[in-house]
Amino acid sequence: MSAQRIRQSVIANLFIQGCDIGVVQQFAGHKYPSSTERYRQDDVYRLQSAIELYHPIR
């Protein structure tokens, strides 16, 4: 476990908790919102839910 991995986890968890991208950007110290956007994992969770719901082998 490295300091960078912990930092990435904290930023990703802020998105999971529903924090606004501006708040997360300020917290992370990113100059550009696109840098912060990389930590958002909403699509991963939606995809996982869809797979669990519709996959023929359960």
N, C-alpha and C positions, 0 to 999 in steps of 0.2 A: 504494500500500500504506500503510495507516494503522496506528497503534498498536492501535486497537480491533480491526481485522481480524486482526492478528497474535495478539492475546490470544484472540480467538474460535477461531482455528485451534489454538492450544496447548491450550485446554480441550477442543475436539472431539477432538484427537489423544490426549489422556489417556483418553477413553472408548474410542477405537479400540484402544488398547493394553491395555484390560481393567481399568483402575483402577476401584475402587469409587466410587459416587456420593458417599459421605461424604468420601473423600480429595479428590476433585475439588472438592467444595463448599468444603472448607477451603482448598485451594490458590487457588481463585478468589475467596474472601472473600465468598461469598454467604451471606445470612442464612437464606434458605429453599431447601430442596432443589428446589422447583419452578423456581426461577431457574436452577439448574444443569442440570436435566433438559432444558431447551430446547436445550442444546448436543449432546445425544445424537443420533446419526445412524444408529443401528442399523437402523431401518426403511428408510432410504434404500438401504442396501447390500443388504438382503434383497430389496427390491423390484427393484433393478437386477439381481440374480442371477436372480430369477424371470423377468424380462423376457428376459434373455439365453438362458435355458434353454427357455422355452415360446413365445417369439414366433415366429409362422409365417414371417416374413421374416428370414433370418439372413444 
